[in-house]
Amino acid sequence: MVANVLIRHNTALLERAVDLVVKQAAIPTLQAEAAAHDKIARANAFRRMMTGGAIAVAAVGMGYGAALFFGRDHRLPPVIDTTQTEKRDDRIPTTETVPQDSKTERTEAPAPEVTPKPETTTPTPPKPPDVVTADFNKFLTREIDWQGSHWSLVSGHHFNDEHDTTWDRAWCYTRRLVNGVDVNVDLVNRASPTAKPQAPVSPAMTLASIGLNDASALELGSKCVWLDKGTFSAGDYEAPAGRAEMANKLVAQDGWDAMGFDLPSMPLWNVSFDQCQTQCEDDNRCAAITYDKKHSACFMKGDAAVLVKDPDATMAAKQAVAGKLQYSSLVFYKDTVVVGDSYSNVPSAYADCVMACAADQKCLGFNFDSPNKMCSLLDQVNSLSLFKGVASGSKAAGN
């Protein structure tokens, strides 16, 4: 009996010893497990702290951004202390196992206060001022047939601006094509609707270039039409200032001779060119002169049409005829006959014979028989031959 008790007692001691040995052996394992749980808990706590800090920084940034955007001061959101909202538990109970992917409950930061942007109304742009057309012209055109030719008369009227009820000045002009050149001729000027019109305006030389003189220009100008329905006759115009003096001035060209139209009792001998010019300007009958430099002789003329080359002569013409002069290419010979085909033989004076050939495009040369006063016109020139008493001429090649 005693032996059985002793055996059971020893067995119990052995079991305790074994259990003690097992528990002692498990201590390092438990310590290691506890250390691991502690590290995991610290890592989770640190992660929660960093997340909260990031949220706080983001909230602060959003507050500053809103303040800058709206241009006003805003109350910044409070900084959240994550150490107070999330308590750290360093104690790890032996009966629970902390999972690796445990989630931490987050504390949401309050949204920043945003002041709504006041509504802005776009101001209505001011209405641009009305555009006024200023400094402009209105024209009237009249087409007429007059003195065997067609004429286009253009009347211009100037306005300061479009609100003017009438023009402030007006004018009338015409245009003609002369030898391929477009010639503009001013006929009438009106300084105002009530002022007396002035005409003719263009110089006499310009008028002559299109076949007009002062009298015919006045008649043509009376046919101009106006916006105010004004009508004028030739006697209603006044001459522009200084026109009478300019009309009598001579325009000189050296080396040319104006053929024909000599006034009676010509020439005037032993006079200078200036004396010849002055005498013509003072004589209403005189329209042009030819001055013979070799003999100091002055030939005053009632008209002029054809000019021929002559190195010993100087011609001058008043503006009324200067614009219509024709320049001939005739070359002259003395005691010489031009050999060729003649198509006309008529009695004539020497000057008339020269002008007849100069004005006729068919004529290429002429012969004037001085003793018999006969003029022969040629349409073909072959050669020259000496012949006493004959004055002749031929046109230069290419003319």
ROTIDREN-510932 format. One record per residue (C-alpha): x, y, z. Coordinates in steps of 0.02 Angstrom, whole numbers. Layout:
<atoms>
<atom c1="X" c2="Y" c3="Z"/>
...
</atoms>
This chain:
<atoms>
<atom c1="0" c2="0" c3="0"/>
<atom c1="138" c2="118" c3="51"/>
<atom c1="231" c2="70" c3="-103"/>
<atom c1="85" c2="113" c3="-214"/>
<atom c1="68" c2="285" c3="-134"/>
<atom c1="252" c2="316" c3="-154"/>
<atom c1="246" c2="268" c3="-336"/>
<atom c1="99" c2="386" c3="-369"/>
<atom c1="187" c2="525" c3="-276"/>
<atom c1="344" c2="502" c3="-376"/>
<atom c1="243" c2="497" c3="-535"/>
<atom c1="160" c2="662" c3="-492"/>
<atom c1="327" c2="741" c3="-457"/>
<atom c1="391" c2="677" c3="-621"/>
<atom c1="242" c2="748" c3="-714"/>
<atom c1="268" c2="918" c3="-631"/>
<atom c1="451" c2="913" c3="-673"/>
<atom c1="413" c2="870" c3="-852"/>
<atom c1="281" c2="1006" c3="-861"/>
<atom c1="404" c2="1130" c3="-787"/>
<atom c1="537" c2="1079" c3="-911"/>
<atom c1="409" c2="1099" c3="-1055"/>
<atom c1="356" c2="1271" c3="-994"/>
<atom c1="537" c2="1327" c3="-974"/>
<atom c1="572" c2="1269" c3="-1149"/>
<atom c1="422" c2="1370" c3="-1215"/>
<atom c1="479" c2="1533" c3="-1135"/>
<atom c1="600" c2="1585" c3="-1276"/>
<atom c1="467" c2="1548" c3="-1405"/>
<atom c1="339" c2="1652" c3="-1313"/>
<atom c1="463" c2="1793" c3="-1291"/>
<atom c1="503" c2="1792" c3="-1477"/>
<atom c1="319" c2="1790" c3="-1520"/>
<atom c1="288" c2="1934" c3="-1401"/>
<atom c1="431" c2="2034" c3="-1477"/>
<atom c1="361" c2="2004" c3="-1653"/>
<atom c1="187" c2="2062" c3="-1601"/>
<atom c1="263" c2="2215" c3="-1520"/>
<atom c1="354" c2="2261" c3="-1683"/>
<atom c1="195" c2="2238" c3="-1784"/>
<atom c1="97" c2="2347" c3="-1663"/>
<atom c1="230" c2="2484" c3="-1671"/>
<atom c1="231" c2="2478" c3="-1862"/>
<atom c1="42" c2="2494" c3="-1870"/>
<atom c1="45" c2="2638" c3="-1747"/>
<atom c1="180" c2="2727" c3="-1848"/>
<atom c1="80" c2="2701" c3="-2008"/>
<atom c1="-74" c2="2775" c3="-1926"/>
<atom c1="26" c2="2925" c3="-1869"/>
<atom c1="98" c2="2957" c3="-2043"/>
<atom c1="-73" c2="2940" c3="-2127"/>
<atom c1="-149" c2="3064" c3="-2006"/>
<atom c1="-5" c2="3185" c3="-2034"/>
<atom c1="-24" c2="3174" c3="-2222"/>
<atom c1="-210" c2="3209" c3="-2208"/>
<atom c1="-175" c2="3359" c3="-2098"/>
<atom c1="-45" c2="3429" c3="-2220"/>
<atom c1="-164" c2="3404" c3="-2366"/>
<atom c1="-302" c2="3495" c3="-2274"/>
<atom c1="-187" c2="3641" c3="-2236"/>
<atom c1="-133" c2="3649" c3="-2418"/>
<atom c1="-312" c2="3649" c3="-2477"/>
<atom c1="-352" c2="3794" c3="-2361"/>
<atom c1="-206" c2="3898" c3="-2425"/>
<atom c1="-250" c2="3857" c3="-2605"/>
<atom c1="-430" c2="3913" c3="-2580"/>
<atom c1="-371" c2="4075" c3="-2500"/>
<atom c1="-255" c2="4113" c3="-2645"/>
<atom c1="-385" c2="4067" c3="-2776"/>
<atom c1="-525" c2="4175" c3="-2707"/>
<atom c1="-411" c2="4315" c3="-2654"/>
<atom c1="-479" c2="4320" c3="-2476"/>
<atom c1="-420" c2="4267" c3="-2304"/>
<atom c1="-497" c2="4101" c3="-2249"/>
<atom c1="-491" c2="4011" c3="-2085"/>
<atom c1="-371" c2="3867" c3="-2102"/>
<atom c1="-432" c2="3695" c3="-2046"/>
<atom c1="-368" c2="3640" c3="-1878"/>
<atom c1="-217" c2="3524" c3="-1872"/>
<atom c1="-270" c2="3355" c3="-1808"/>
<atom c1="-162" c2="3274" c3="-1673"/>
<atom c1="-166" c2="3092" c3="-1722"/>
<atom c1="-79" c2="3043" c3="-1560"/>
<atom c1="-239" c2="3088" c3="-1466"/>
<atom c1="-366" c2="3009" c3="-1582"/>
<atom c1="-269" c2="2848" c3="-1604"/>
<atom c1="-207" c2="2769" c3="-1442"/>
<atom c1="-60" c2="2654" c3="-1452"/>
<atom c1="-75" c2="2485" c3="-1361"/>
<atom c1="94" c2="2408" c3="-1322"/>
<atom c1="17" c2="2266" c3="-1224"/>
<atom c1="-15" c2="2112" c3="-1328"/>
<atom c1="-128" c2="1984" c3="-1242"/>
<atom c1="-63" c2="1806" c3="-1249"/>
<atom c1="-232" c2="1740" c3="-1295"/>
<atom c1="-253" c2="1846" c3="-1457"/>
<atom c1="-158" c2="1844" c3="-1620"/>
<atom c1="-137" c2="2012" c3="-1713"/>
<atom c1="-166" c2="1988" c3="-1898"/>
<atom c1="-39" c2="2058" c3="-2022"/>
<atom c1="-170" c2="2154" c3="-2124"/>
<atom c1="-263" c2="2233" c3="-1979"/>
<atom c1="-348" c2="2398" c3="-2029"/>
<atom c1="-336" c2="2556" c3="-1927"/>
<atom c1="-493" c2="2659" c3="-1906"/>
<atom c1="-460" c2="2830" c3="-1986"/>
<atom c1="-519" c2="2994" c3="-1918"/>
<atom c1="-579" c2="3105" c3="-2062"/>
<atom c1="-518" c2="3283" c3="-2060"/>
<atom c1="-656" c2="3414" c3="-2073"/>
<atom c1="-672" c2="3492" c3="-2247"/>
<atom c1="-603" c2="3669" c3="-2259"/>
<atom c1="-727" c2="3809" c3="-2262"/>
<atom c1="-742" c2="3882" c3="-2437"/>
<atom c1="-820" c2="4051" c3="-2463"/>
<atom c1="-920" c2="4050" c3="-2625"/>
<atom c1="-851" c2="4162" c3="-2763"/>
<atom c1="-962" c2="4314" c3="-2785"/>
<atom c1="-1048" c2="4321" c3="-2952"/>
<atom c1="-969" c2="4448" c3="-3068"/>
<atom c1="-1068" c2="4531" c3="-3206"/>
<atom c1="-977" c2="4575" c3="-3367"/>
<atom c1="-1000" c2="4760" c3="-3400"/>
<atom c1="-1085" c2="4801" c3="-3563"/>
<atom c1="-957" c2="4882" c3="-3680"/>
<atom c1="-1000" c2="5060" c3="-3728"/>
<atom c1="-1082" c2="5080" c3="-3896"/>
<atom c1="-953" c2="5139" c3="-4023"/>
<atom c1="-984" c2="5312" c3="-4091"/>
<atom c1="-1062" c2="5327" c3="-4261"/>
<atom c1="-933" c2="5337" c3="-4401"/>
<atom c1="-953" c2="5496" c3="-4500"/>
<atom c1="-887" c2="5499" c3="-4677"/>
<atom c1="-786" c2="5657" c3="-4697"/>
<atom c1="-698" c2="5746" c3="-4838"/>
<atom c1="-777" c2="5660" c3="-4987"/>
<atom c1="-829" c2="5704" c3="-5165"/>
<atom c1="-982" c2="5676" c3="-5272"/>
<atom c1="-974" c2="5680" c3="-5462"/>
<atom c1="-1093" c2="5712" c3="-5604"/>
<atom c1="-1050" c2="5666" c3="-5784"/>
<atom c1="-1125" c2="5733" c3="-5944"/>
<atom c1="-1090" c2="5660" c3="-6116"/>
<atom c1="-1116" c2="5779" c3="-6262"/>
<atom c1="-1076" c2="5797" c3="-6447"/>
<atom c1="-1008" c2="5971" c3="-6481"/>
<atom c1="-915" c2="6047" c3="-6629"/>
<atom c1="-905" c2="5880" c3="-6717"/>
<atom c1="-826" c2="5786" c3="-6569"/>
<atom c1="-888" c2="5688" c3="-6420"/>
<atom c1="-849" c2="5764" c3="-6250"/>
<atom c1="-864" c2="5697" c3="-6073"/>
<atom c1="-890" c2="5834" c3="-5943"/>
<atom c1="-861" c2="5784" c3="-5761"/>
<atom c1="-916" c2="5897" c3="-5617"/>
<atom c1="-844" c2="5862" c3="-5443"/>
<atom c1="-918" c2="5926" c3="-5279"/>
<atom c1="-825" c2="5922" c3="-5114"/>
<atom c1="-913" c2="5895" c3="-4946"/>
<atom c1="-834" c2="5917" c3="-4773"/>
<atom c1="-938" c2="5772" c3="-4705"/>
<atom c1="-1094" c2="5672" c3="-4742"/>
<atom c1="-1205" c2="5782" c3="-4634"/>
<atom c1="-1173" c2="5936" c3="-4741"/>
<atom c1="-1327" c2="5989" c3="-4837"/>
<atom c1="-1223" c2="6059" c3="-4980"/>
<atom c1="-1047" c2="6056" c3="-5051"/>
<atom c1="-916" c2="6187" c3="-5009"/>
<atom c1="-824" c2="6193" c3="-5177"/>
<atom c1="-844" c2="6119" c3="-5351"/>
<atom c1="-755" c2="6104" c3="-5519"/>
<atom c1="-782" c2="6040" c3="-5696"/>
<atom c1="-655" c2="5960" c3="-5813"/>
<atom c1="-640" c2="5857" c3="-5971"/>
<atom c1="-511" c2="5734" c3="-6039"/>
<atom c1="-445" c2="5701" c3="-6214"/>
<atom c1="-321" c2="5576" c3="-6285"/>
<atom c1="-188" c2="5672" c3="-6384"/>
<atom c1="-52" c2="5571" c3="-6472"/>
<atom c1="-74" c2="5430" c3="-6347"/>
<atom c1="-67" c2="5549" c3="-6197"/>
<atom c1="-218" c2="5573" c3="-6084"/>
<atom c1="-235" c2="5762" c3="-6063"/>
<atom c1="-340" c2="5829" c3="-5919"/>
<atom c1="-412" c2="6003" c3="-5949"/>
<atom c1="-491" c2="6104" c3="-5808"/>
<atom c1="-635" c2="6209" c3="-5872"/>
<atom c1="-726" c2="6289" c3="-5723"/>
<atom c1="-693" c2="6319" c3="-5538"/>
<atom c1="-827" c2="6364" c3="-5410"/>
<atom c1="-753" c2="6422" c3="-5244"/>
<atom c1="-924" c2="6408" c3="-5159"/>
<atom c1="-1107" c2="6385" c3="-5208"/>
<atom c1="-1131" c2="6574" c3="-5207"/>
<atom c1="-964" c2="6633" c3="-5279"/>
<atom c1="-948" c2="6683" c3="-5462"/>
<atom c1="-874" c2="6538" c3="-5562"/>
<atom c1="-703" c2="6557" c3="-5641"/>
<atom c1="-661" c2="6497" c3="-5817"/>
<atom c1="-563" c2="6443" c3="-5913"/>
<atom c1="-444" c2="6368" c3="-5786"/>
<atom c1="-311" c2="6270" c3="-5882"/>
<atom c1="-173" c2="6369" c3="-5969"/>
<atom c1="-203" c2="6420" c3="-6149"/>
<atom c1="-67" c2="6299" c3="-6204"/>
<atom c1="-159" c2="6152" c3="-6125"/>
<atom c1="-322" c2="6207" c3="-6204"/>
<atom c1="-239" c2="6221" c3="-6373"/>
<atom c1="-173" c2="6043" c3="-6358"/>
<atom c1="-353" c2="5977" c3="-6368"/>
<atom c1="-412" c2="6104" c3="-6496"/>
<atom c1="-484" c2="6236" c3="-6380"/>
<atom c1="-450" c2="6420" c3="-6351"/>
<atom c1="-516" c2="6531" c3="-6213"/>
<atom c1="-679" c2="6570" c3="-6302"/>
<atom c1="-721" c2="6389" c3="-6347"/>
<atom c1="-671" c2="6331" c3="-6172"/>
<atom c1="-795" c2="6454" c3="-6096"/>
<atom c1="-933" c2="6390" c3="-6211"/>
<atom c1="-893" c2="6209" c3="-6168"/>
<atom c1="-886" c2="6248" c3="-5981"/>
<atom c1="-1062" c2="6321" c3="-5990"/>
<atom c1="-1124" c2="6144" c3="-6027"/>
<atom c1="-1062" c2="6072" c3="-5861"/>
<atom c1="-1197" c2="6009" c3="-5740"/>
<atom c1="-1199" c2="6043" c3="-5552"/>
<atom c1="-1283" c2="5969" c3="-5398"/>
<atom c1="-1367" c2="6135" c3="-5358"/>
<atom c1="-1440" c2="6141" c3="-5536"/>
<atom c1="-1341" c2="6301" c3="-5572"/>
<atom c1="-1328" c2="6357" c3="-5754"/>
<atom c1="-1203" c2="6480" c3="-5826"/>
<atom c1="-1170" c2="6559" c3="-5994"/>
<atom c1="-1000" c2="6610" c3="-6061"/>
<atom c1="-1027" c2="6788" c3="-5998"/>
<atom c1="-1057" c2="6731" c3="-5817"/>
<atom c1="-878" c2="6676" c3="-5789"/>
<atom c1="-733" c2="6780" c3="-5729"/>
<atom c1="-554" c2="6747" c3="-5782"/>
<atom c1="-435" c2="6677" c3="-5650"/>
<atom c1="-315" c2="6803" c3="-5578"/>
<atom c1="-166" c2="6838" c3="-5691"/>
<atom c1="-235" c2="6739" c3="-5837"/>
<atom c1="-233" c2="6886" c3="-5958"/>
<atom c1="-50" c2="6919" c3="-5923"/>
<atom c1="-5" c2="6735" c3="-5939"/>
<atom c1="-99" c2="6719" c3="-6102"/>
<atom c1="13" c2="6849" c3="-6183"/>
<atom c1="177" c2="6771" c3="-6124"/>
<atom c1="281" c2="6689" c3="-6261"/>
<atom c1="355" c2="6515" c3="-6246"/>
<atom c1="519" c2="6507" c3="-6343"/>
<atom c1="606" c2="6361" c3="-6430"/>
<atom c1="777" c2="6383" c3="-6506"/>
<atom c1="824" c2="6299" c3="-6670"/>
<atom c1="648" c2="6299" c3="-6741"/>
<atom c1="558" c2="6408" c3="-6870"/>
<atom c1="369" c2="6437" c3="-6868"/>
<atom c1="316" c2="6432" c3="-7050"/>
<atom c1="191" c2="6554" c3="-7128"/>
<atom c1="58" c2="6673" c3="-7057"/>
<atom c1="172" c2="6827" c3="-7063"/>
<atom c1="87" c2="6991" c3="-7015"/>
<atom c1="96" c2="7134" c3="-7141"/>
<atom c1="258" c2="7235" c3="-7152"/>
<atom c1="366" c2="7092" c3="-7090"/>
<atom c1="507" c2="7071" c3="-7050"/>
<atom c1="567" c2="7201" c3="-6925"/>
<atom c1="752" c2="7227" c3="-6956"/>
<atom c1="896" c2="7259" c3="-6836"/>
<atom c1="806" c2="7211" c3="-6676"/>
<atom c1="856" c2="7094" c3="-6535"/>
<atom c1="759" c2="6937" c3="-6490"/>
<atom c1="697" c2="7020" c3="-6328"/>
<atom c1="635" c2="7171" c3="-6427"/>
<atom c1="546" c2="7055" c3="-6549"/>
<atom c1="466" c2="6958" c3="-6405"/>
<atom c1="408" c2="7115" c3="-6313"/>
<atom c1="332" c2="7188" c3="-6471"/>
<atom c1="231" c2="7029" c3="-6500"/>
<atom c1="167" c2="7023" c3="-6319"/>
<atom c1="105" c2="7201" c3="-6334"/>
<atom c1="15" c2="7168" c3="-6499"/>
<atom c1="-150" c2="7073" c3="-6488"/>
<atom c1="-133" c2="7023" c3="-6672"/>
<atom c1="30" c2="6929" c3="-6639"/>
<atom c1="18" c2="6745" c3="-6588"/>
<atom c1="198" c2="6690" c3="-6624"/>
<atom c1="367" c2="6748" c3="-6690"/>
<atom c1="515" c2="6681" c3="-6784"/>
<atom c1="679" c2="6771" c3="-6753"/>
<atom c1="816" c2="6758" c3="-6884"/>
<atom c1="975" c2="6761" c3="-6780"/>
<atom c1="1090" c2="6779" c3="-6931"/>
<atom c1="1005" c2="6938" c3="-6996"/>
<atom c1="929" c2="7006" c3="-6833"/>
<atom c1="758" c2="7000" c3="-6914"/>
<atom c1="590" c2="6980" c3="-6823"/>
<atom c1="440" c2="6896" c3="-6904"/>
<atom c1="280" c2="6921" c3="-6805"/>
<atom c1="142" c2="6799" c3="-6850"/>
<atom c1="-46" c2="6795" c3="-6829"/>
<atom c1="-44" c2="6606" c3="-6802"/>
<atom c1="74" c2="6458" c3="-6801"/>
<atom c1="50" c2="6275" c3="-6847"/>
<atom c1="206" c2="6191" c3="-6914"/>
<atom c1="383" c2="6205" c3="-6849"/>
<atom c1="534" c2="6156" c3="-6951"/>
<atom c1="713" c2="6137" c3="-6895"/>
<atom c1="827" c2="6286" c3="-6926"/>
<atom c1="985" c2="6314" c3="-6823"/>
<atom c1="983" c2="6500" c3="-6867"/>
<atom c1="807" c2="6529" c3="-6800"/>
<atom c1="718" c2="6543" c3="-6634"/>
<atom c1="529" c2="6538" c3="-6623"/>
<atom c1="410" c2="6585" c3="-6483"/>
<atom c1="221" c2="6568" c3="-6468"/>
<atom c1="85" c2="6626" c3="-6351"/>
<atom c1="-4" c2="6493" c3="-6250"/>
<atom c1="-157" c2="6499" c3="-6361"/>
<atom c1="-61" c2="6420" c3="-6505"/>
<atom c1="88" c2="6338" c3="-6418"/>
<atom c1="-10" c2="6181" c3="-6376"/>
<atom c1="-60" c2="6143" c3="-6556"/>
<atom c1="108" c2="6160" c3="-6643"/>
<atom c1="169" c2="6016" c3="-6751"/>
<atom c1="353" c2="5976" c3="-6765"/>
<atom c1="406" c2="5925" c3="-6939"/>
<atom c1="555" c2="5815" c3="-6984"/>
<atom c1="583" c2="5905" c3="-7149"/>
<atom c1="763" c2="5939" c3="-7198"/>
<atom c1="788" c2="6086" c3="-7318"/>
<atom c1="903" c2="6113" c3="-7468"/>
<atom c1="945" c2="6262" c3="-7580"/>
<atom c1="970" c2="6251" c3="-7768"/>
<atom c1="934" c2="6066" c3="-7755"/>
<atom c1="795" c2="5959" c3="-7827"/>
<atom c1="727" c2="5804" c3="-7743"/>
<atom c1="715" c2="5663" c3="-7869"/>
<atom c1="563" c2="5552" c3="-7848"/>
<atom c1="380" c2="5523" c3="-7891"/>
<atom c1="269" c2="5677" c3="-7885"/>
<atom c1="82" c2="5665" c3="-7843"/>
<atom c1="37" c2="5851" c3="-7835"/>
<atom c1="91" c2="6008" c3="-7931"/>
<atom c1="5" c2="6172" c3="-7884"/>
<atom c1="47" c2="6358" c3="-7882"/>
<atom c1="95" c2="6410" c3="-7706"/>
<atom c1="203" c2="6517" c3="-7597"/>
<atom c1="357" c2="6438" c3="-7521"/>
<atom c1="290" c2="6434" c3="-7342"/>
<atom c1="125" c2="6360" c3="-7399"/>
<atom c1="220" c2="6225" c3="-7496"/>
<atom c1="321" c2="6180" c3="-7340"/>
<atom c1="166" c2="6171" c3="-7228"/>
<atom c1="71" c2="6067" c3="-7356"/>
<atom c1="207" c2="5934" c3="-7357"/>
<atom c1="231" c2="5941" c3="-7168"/>
<atom c1="46" c2="5914" c3="-7134"/>
<atom c1="24" c2="5772" c3="-7260"/>
<atom c1="87" c2="5603" c3="-7200"/>
<atom c1="91" c2="5543" c3="-7381"/>
<atom c1="217" c2="5678" c3="-7427"/>
<atom c1="399" c2="5624" c3="-7412"/>
<atom c1="475" c2="5776" c3="-7499"/>
<atom c1="440" c2="5934" c3="-7599"/>
<atom c1="515" c2="6045" c3="-7732"/>
<atom c1="476" c2="6230" c3="-7745"/>
<atom c1="513" c2="6314" c3="-7910"/>
<atom c1="549" c2="6491" c3="-7853"/>
<atom c1="542" c2="6578" c3="-8024"/>
<atom c1="374" c2="6499" c3="-8066"/>
<atom c1="300" c2="6487" c3="-7888"/>
<atom c1="256" c2="6305" c3="-7912"/>
<atom c1="250" c2="6173" c3="-7775"/>
<atom c1="276" c2="5989" c3="-7810"/>
<atom c1="240" c2="5858" c3="-7677"/>
<atom c1="322" c2="5685" c3="-7687"/>
<atom c1="268" c2="5520" c3="-7611"/>
<atom c1="434" c2="5436" c3="-7655"/>
<atom c1="610" c2="5507" c3="-7639"/>
<atom c1="756" c2="5427" c3="-7731"/>
<atom c1="901" c2="5550" c3="-7731"/>
<atom c1="955" c2="5733" c3="-7732"/>
<atom c1="1020" c2="5832" c3="-7881"/>
<atom c1="1086" c2="6009" c3="-7899"/>
<atom c1="964" c2="6126" c3="-7985"/>
<atom c1="978" c2="6315" c3="-7975"/>
<atom c1="825" c2="6410" c3="-7918"/>
<atom c1="740" c2="6262" c3="-7833"/>
<atom c1="712" c2="6255" c3="-7644"/>
<atom c1="670" c2="6082" c3="-7583"/>
<atom c1="652" c2="5972" c3="-7432"/>
<atom c1="631" c2="5791" c3="-7380"/>
<atom c1="572" c2="5707" c3="-7222"/>
<atom c1="699" c2="5617" c3="-7116"/>
<atom c1="697" c2="5427" c3="-7128"/>
<atom c1="574" c2="5341" c3="-7010"/>
<atom c1="455" c2="5491" c3="-7003"/>
</atoms>
